[in-house]
Amino acid sequence: MARAKTAYVCTDCGASALQWFGACPSCGAAGTLTETVAHVPERPGARRLAGAAPSAVPLEAIEAREQERLSTGIGELDRVLGGGLVAGQVVLIGGDPGIGKSTLLLQTLAALGAAHRTLYVSGEESAEQVALRARRLALDARAVHLIAEIQLERIMATLDRERPQVAVVDSIQTLWTEALQSAPGSVAQVRECAAQLARQAKKAGTALFIIGHVTKEGAIAGPRVLEHIVDTVLYFEGDQHSSFRLVRAVKNRFGAVNEIGVFAMTDKGLRAVANPSALFLAQHERAVAGACVLATLEGTRPLLVEIQALVDSAHTPNPRRLCVGLEQNRLAMLLAVLHRHAGIATWEQDVFVNAVGGVRIGEPAADLAVSLAVVSSLTDRPIPGKVVVFGEVGLAGEVRPAPRGQDRLKEAAKLGFEKAIVPKANLPKGKIAGLEVIGVERVDRAVQVLRDL
């Protein structure tokens, strides 16, 4: 088969060249030429494709039907995907090496194999290594079909012949196509291989999982267009020294984003965690200063997470402000608000804040819990263990409401919490059994409520 012609395109100005240069011949930018498949112009006099251009249709005239979902057999993975897989859906999943990506997807294919045709494409491990892993995990993988291949054209031929309902490609950075001369893992190879796999999945109706490597910053390696090509992007999170893993959806055309699934790594693979709030609540024999329970929201799921703060005398001219699992700049803002509007000064103290369990919290509804944890540690007065807190704190000292406050309160009541300090706008219309809800409008009022507990 003749090799396709290649060209090099500048990512800055879009100019093309027939060979690679260190700097773009057009704009002079260094290192911007990337390999791509050359466009072959139409020959003069060549017959054009038959058929007229498609006509536009009014949006309201299109019949929209809810697409049928295919359950993966793993409840937490179904939650992240929005209820299950959709025919033709392309899912990109990334995470640190050894965190459990291949294990989770092998478990998924084993669960689906009895009723659906599945295919596992291994580009990193041999067929024997994958088989040994399945035996080690005690999986019934007899119905899972496997090929160990990295050449795209052969993989595409296998997908076309086998027509699996669910397939896994492990991983996209190992594949290469003979249409390009660059090495596997290069920007051009990753982009071209992903585009052709996605096209094949859409045409055949195959639900396709693609595993991607990540950079040291935690982003999926390769061109950013890789995340635009696929329908769903999942990130594996968690500390390799901990047995708990989070799978977070950051893009999903068939469901909600920021949905999370919680798993525990065991000797038999990843096991779904039924009550994830228990993971993020530290166990203390008695109430300790600086610990405050936050009712946060991850996608559609309310979670209770313990926020821990430690305020100690600074031994350097510049006191430290350190956050783990929360935004550091927001901590500096909250300390300034506490000083200005509640009379709580921390300019001579180091302040450390941590979210228990390795979870990352990005929503501003954590502000009030962080503020009260800092006050508790500074005054050495523990917050009672059955108190839950949430609310956003503004620069003027006001406590703003958080979305879906009712769901947060119901989760707290279900886990046995007795009191809640929340924005006044989040006060429930009716009583919640077993839970006393205290509404506050300003951060100084919240500090006073904390002192009266």
C-alpha positions in Angstrom: 0.0 0.0 0.0 1.4 3.4 -0.9 2.3 5.6 2.0 0.2 8.8 2.3 2.0 12.1 1.7 2.8 14.2 4.8 3.2 17.9 5.4 4.2 20.1 8.3 1.9 22.8 9.5 2.8 25.7 11.8 0.6 25.7 14.9 1.0 29.5 15.1 0.3 30.9 11.6 -1.0 27.8 9.8 1.6 27.9 7.0 2.6 24.5 5.6 5.9 23.1 4.4 6.8 19.8 2.7 9.7 19.1 5.1 10.4 19.9 8.7 12.3 23.0 9.8 13.4 24.1 13.2 11.6 27.4 12.6 8.5 28.2 10.5 9.6 29.6 7.1 6.6 31.9 7.2 6.4 33.5 10.7 9.8 32.4 12.1 8.4 30.8 15.2 10.7 28.0 16.6 9.5 24.5 17.1 5.9 25.0 15.8 5.9 22.7 12.8 3.9 19.5 13.4 3.4 16.6 11.0 0.0 16.0 9.4 -1.4 14.1 6.4 -1.0 16.3 3.3 -4.2 17.4 1.5 -4.2 16.2 -2.1 -5.8 18.8 -4.3 -8.4 17.7 -6.8 -7.1 17.1 -10.3 -8.4 19.4 -13.0 -11.3 17.7 -14.8 -11.8 15.1 -12.1 -15.4 14.0 -11.6 -16.9 15.5 -8.5 -18.9 13.4 -6.0 -22.5 13.1 -6.9 -25.3 14.6 -4.8 -26.4 18.1 -3.8 -25.4 19.9 -0.6 -27.6 18.9 2.4 -30.4 21.3 3.2 -30.9 22.8 6.7 -33.7 21.5 8.9 -35.5 23.5 11.7 -34.3 22.3 15.1 -37.8 21.9 16.3 -38.6 19.5 13.4 -35.9 17.1 14.6 -37.2 14.1 16.6 -34.9 13.7 19.6 -35.0 10.3 21.3 -33.4 9.3 24.6 -30.6 7.0 23.7 -30.6 3.6 25.3 -27.9 3.1 27.9 -25.7 0.0 28.3 -24.8 -0.7 32.0 -21.1 -1.5 32.5 -22.0 -3.7 35.5 -20.1 -1.3 37.8 -22.4 1.2 39.5 -19.9 3.9 40.2 -18.6 3.9 36.6 -22.2 4.1 35.4 -22.8 7.1 37.6 -19.8 8.9 36.2 -20.8 8.1 32.6 -24.3 9.5 33.2 -26.2 6.2 33.6 -24.2 3.9 31.4 -22.6 3.7 27.9 -24.2 4.9 24.7 -23.7 3.2 21.4 -20.8 5.0 19.5 -19.6 6.8 22.6 -15.9 7.4 22.8 -14.5 7.7 26.4 -11.0 9.0 27.1 -9.7 8.0 30.6 -6.4 9.3 32.0 -4.5 9.0 35.2 -1.1 8.4 36.8 0.7 5.2 36.0 -0.4 2.3 38.1 -3.5 4.0 39.5 -5.9 1.4 38.1 -7.1 2.5 34.6 -6.4 -0.8 32.9 -7.7 -2.8 35.9 -11.0 -1.0 35.9 -11.6 -1.4 32.2 -10.6 -5.1 32.3 -13.1 -5.6 35.1 -15.7 -3.7 32.9 -15.1 -5.9 29.9 -15.3 -9.0 32.1 -18.6 -7.9 33.5 -20.0 -7.2 30.0 -18.5 -10.2 28.3 -21.2 -12.7 29.1 -23.9 -10.7 27.3 -22.1 -8.4 24.9 -19.2 -8.8 22.4 -16.1 -7.1 23.8 -12.5 -6.4 22.6 -9.4 -5.4 24.5 -6.6 -3.9 22.4 -3.3 -3.9 24.4 -0.5 -1.8 23.1 1.5 -1.7 26.3 1.3 -5.3 27.6 1.5 -8.7 25.9 -1.5 -10.9 25.7 0.0 -13.2 28.4 0.4 -10.3 30.8 -3.2 -9.2 30.4 -4.3 -12.9 30.9 -2.2 -13.1 34.0 -3.8 -9.9 35.4 -7.3 -11.3 34.7 -6.5 -14.5 36.6 -4.9 -12.5 39.5 -8.1 -10.5 39.8 -10.2 -13.7 39.6 -12.2 -12.3 36.6 -14.4 -14.5 34.4 -12.8 -13.1 31.2 -13.5 -16.1 29.0 -15.7 -14.0 26.7 -13.3 -11.1 26.4 -11.5 -11.0 23.1 -7.9 -9.7 23.1 -5.3 -8.5 20.6 -1.9 -7.1 21.3 -1.2 -4.6 18.5 0.0 -1.0 18.1 -0.4 -0.5 14.3 -3.7 1.5 13.7 -4.5 -0.1 10.4 -4.5 -3.6 11.8 -6.6 -2.5 14.8 -9.1 -0.8 12.6 -9.4 -4.0 10.5 -10.0 -6.1 13.6 -12.6 -3.7 14.9 -14.3 -3.8 11.5 -14.3 -7.6 11.4 -15.2 -8.3 15.1 -17.8 -5.5 15.5 -17.6 -5.4 19.3 -20.2 -3.5 21.3 -17.6 -2.4 23.8 -13.9 -2.0 23.1 -10.8 -0.8 25.0 -7.6 0.7 23.5 -4.7 0.7 26.0 -3.2 3.2 25.2 -3.5 5.9 22.6 0.1 7.0 23.0 1.4 3.6 21.9 -0.4 3.5 18.6 1.0 4.6 15.2 -0.3 4.8 11.7 1.7 4.2 8.6 0.2 7.4 7.1 2.7 9.4 9.2 6.4 9.1 9.7 6.6 10.4 13.2 7.1 8.2 16.2 4.3 6.7 18.4 3.2 9.2 21.0 3.9 12.3 18.9 1.2 15.0 18.5 0.5 14.0 14.9 0.2 10.3 15.7 -2.0 10.7 18.7 -4.3 13.1 16.9 -4.6 11.0 13.7 -5.1 7.7 15.6 -7.7 9.1 17.9 -9.7 10.7 15.1 -9.8 7.4 13.1 -10.7 5.3 16.1 -13.5 7.8 17.0 -14.8 7.7 13.4 -14.8 3.9 13.4 -16.6 3.8 16.7 -19.4 6.1 15.5 -19.8 4.2 12.2 -20.0 0.8 13.9 -21.9 1.9 17.0 -19.1 0.6 19.3 -18.7 2.1 22.8 -15.0 2.8 22.9 -12.7 3.4 25.9 -9.3 5.0 25.1 -6.7 5.1 27.8 -4.3 8.1 27.8 -1.1 8.9 29.6 -0.8 12.0 31.7 1.9 14.6 32.0 3.6 15.5 35.3 1.1 18.3 35.7 -1.7 15.8 35.6 -3.2 16.7 32.2 -3.7 14.0 29.5 -0.6 13.9 27.3 -0.8 14.9 23.7 -2.6 17.6 21.8 -5.6 19.3 23.4 -7.7 18.4 20.4 -7.6 14.8 21.7 -10.2 15.8 24.4 -12.3 17.6 21.8 -12.5 14.5 19.6 -14.0 12.2 22.2 -17.4 12.4 23.9 -16.4 11.9 27.5 -13.2 12.6 29.4 -12.6 10.9 32.7 -9.7 11.5 35.1 -8.5 8.9 37.7 -7.5 10.7 40.9 -6.0 9.5 44.2 -2.8 8.9 46.0 -1.0 5.8 45.1 -0.2 5.3 48.8 -3.9 5.2 49.6 -6.3 2.5 48.5 -9.1 4.9 47.5 -9.6 6.2 43.9 -11.8 8.8 42.4 -13.0 8.8 38.8 -14.1 12.3 37.8 -15.9 13.3 34.6 -14.6 16.6 33.3 -16.4 16.4 29.9 -19.5 14.4 29.0 -21.8 14.8 26.1 -24.2 12.3 27.5 -24.3 13.3 31.2 -23.3 15.7 33.9 -19.7 16.9 34.3 -17.8 16.9 37.6 -19.7 13.7 38.5 -17.4 11.4 40.6 -17.2 7.6 41.2 -15.5 6.3 44.3 -13.5 3.1 44.4 -11.3 1.2 46.8 -8.3 -0.8 45.4 -8.2 -4.3 46.7 -6.3 -7.5 45.9 -9.2 -8.4 43.6 -9.3 -5.1 41.7 -11.3 -2.0 42.2 -14.4 -2.2 44.3 -17.2 0.4 44.3 -17.7 2.3 47.6 -21.3 2.5 48.7 -20.9 5.3 51.2 -18.2 7.6 50.0 -18.8 10.3 52.7 -17.3 7.9 55.2 -14.0 8.0 53.4 -13.6 11.8 53.9 -14.6 12.0 57.5 -11.6 11.5 59.9 -12.2 9.3 62.9 -11.5 11.1 66.2 -11.9 9.6 69.7 -13.0 13.0 70.8 -13.7 16.4 69.2 -10.4 18.2 68.2 -9.8 21.9 67.5 -9.5 22.8 63.8 -11.7 20.1 62.4 -15.0 21.1 60.6 -17.3 18.9 58.5 -18.2 20.4 55.1 -21.3 19.4 53.0 -19.9 19.7 49.5 -21.3 18.7 46.1 -19.5 16.7 43.5 -21.6 16.7 40.3 -25.0 15.5 41.5 -23.7 13.7 44.6 -23.6 15.4 48.0 -20.5 14.5 50.0 -19.4 15.2 53.6 -15.7 16.0 53.8 -13.8 17.0 56.9 -11.8 20.2 56.6 -8.8 20.4 58.9 -7.0 23.6 59.8 -3.8 24.2 61.9 -2.9 27.7 63.0 0.4 28.0 64.7 2.9 30.8 65.6 5.1 31.8 62.6 8.8 31.4 63.1 9.7 33.4 59.9 9.0 37.0 58.9 6.5 35.8 56.2 3.9 33.4 57.7 3.0 30.5 55.5 -0.4 29.8 53.9 -0.6 26.2 52.7 -3.7 24.3 51.3 -4.0 20.7 50.3 -7.2 19.9 48.3 -8.4 23.5 48.3 -7.4 26.7 46.5 -4.6 28.5 48.2 -5.5 32.0 46.9 -9.0 31.6 48.4 -7.5 30.9 51.8 -5.6 34.2 51.8 -8.9 36.0 50.9 -10.8 34.2 53.7 -8.1 35.2 56.3 -8.4 38.8 55.2 -12.3 38.7 55.5 -12.0 37.1 59.0 -9.7 39.9 60.1 -11.8 42.8 58.6 -15.3 41.6 59.4 -14.9 39.2 62.4 -11.9 40.7 64.2 -9.9 37.4 63.8 -6.2 38.3 63.1 -3.8 35.7 61.7 -0.9 37.8 60.4 1.6 36.4 62.9 0.5 32.7 62.4 1.2 30.0 59.9 -2.1 28.6 58.5 -2.4 25.1 57.1 -5.6 23.7 55.6 -6.3 20.1 54.5 -9.2 18.2 53.0 -9.3 14.7 54.4 -9.0 11.7 52.1 -7.2 13.4 49.2 -10.3 14.9 47.7 -10.0 18.2 45.8 -12.7 20.8 46.5 -13.1 23.6 44.0 -16.5 25.0 44.9 -16.8 28.3 46.9 -19.4 26.7 49.2 -16.3 25.4 51.2 -15.5 29.0 52.4 -17.5 29.0 55.6 -16.2 25.5 56.7 -12.6 26.7 56.1 -13.2 29.9 58.0 -14.7 28.1 61.0 -11.9 25.5 61.0 -9.3 28.3 61.1 -11.2 30.0 64.0 -11.5 26.7 65.9 -7.8 26.0 65.6 -6.8 29.6 66.5 -9.0 29.7 69.6 -8.3 26.0 70.5 -12.0 25.4 70.8 -13.3 22.2 69.1 -16.4 22.2 66.9 -18.8 19.5 68.1 -18.6 16.3 66.0 -22.2 16.4 64.9 -22.1 19.8 63.2 -22.0 20.3 59.5 -21.2 23.6 57.6 -21.4 25.0 54.1 -21.7 28.5 52.5 -19.8 30.9 50.3 -18.1 33.9 52.0 -18.0 37.2 50.1 -15.4 40.0 50.5 -18.0 42.2 52.3 -18.3 39.4 55.0 -21.7 38.2 53.7 -22.5 34.5 53.6 -23.9 33.6 50.2 -26.2 30.6 49.5 -24.9 27.4 48.0 -26.7 25.4 45.2 -28.8 22.4 46.2 -28.7 23.1 49.9 -31.6 20.7 50.6 -29.6 17.8 49.2 -26.6 18.6 51.3 -28.7 18.8 54.5 -30.5 15.6 53.8 -27.1 13.8 53.3 -26.0 15.2 56.7 -29.2 14.1 58.4 -28.8 10.6 56.9 -25.3 10.3 58.4 -26.5 11.3 61.9 -25.5 14.9 62.1 -27.5 17.0 64.5 -26.7 20.7 63.7 -26.0 22.6 60.5 -24.6 26.1 60.1 -25.7 27.3 56.6 -26.4 30.6 54.7 -29.8 32.0 55.7 -31.0 31.7 52.2 -30.5 27.9 52.4 -32.8 27.4 55.3 -35.2 24.6 54.5 -38.9 25.4 54.2 -39.8 22.4 56.3 -38.1 20.7 59.2 -35.5 17.9 58.5 -35.9 15.1 61.0 -33.1 15.0 63.5 -31.3 18.1 62.2 -31.3 21.6 63.6 -30.4 24.1 60.9 -29.0 27.5 61.9 -29.0 30.2 59.2 -26.4 33.0 59.2 -26.1 36.1 57.0 -22.5 37.3 57.9 -19.3 35.6 58.8 -19.1 37.3 62.2 -22.5 35.8 63.0 -21.2 32.4 62.1 -18.2 32.9 64.4 -20.5 33.8 67.2 -22.7 30.8 66.6 -19.6 28.6 66.7 -18.6 30.1 70.1 -22.1 29.4 71.5 -22.1 25.7 70.5 
